[in-house]
């Protein structure tokens, strides 16, 4: 019996965090099943990242909520000395397109990488 091998696809997207939805990069989520956002050092006053989604790049992006009705936000535990990695909320993977938006100005301008896998 041969061993079953699953071939996963990986995608990385460089983003710059911003509070203005229109300034945020659009991330293709199609065919992806999991992912993280890797963030460098930033102000320890930064608190959350918000997830917005849409089914069309030219349509309005809307705030994403989980099945329990709570916002699908990423709660930050930032550091000024070491970068951090956070799992993306499950609700984000039901959408073809997403944007990661800073919940406050303390994380604006910070570079991050969204790493996705199928």
Buried (B, 14 or more C-beta within 10 A) or exposed (E): EEEEEEEEEEBEBEBEBBBEBEEBBBBBBEEBEBBBBBBEEBBEEBBBBBBBBBEEEEEEBEEBBBEEEEBBBBEBEBBEEEBBEBEBBEBBBEBBBBBBBBBBEBBBEBEBBBBBEB
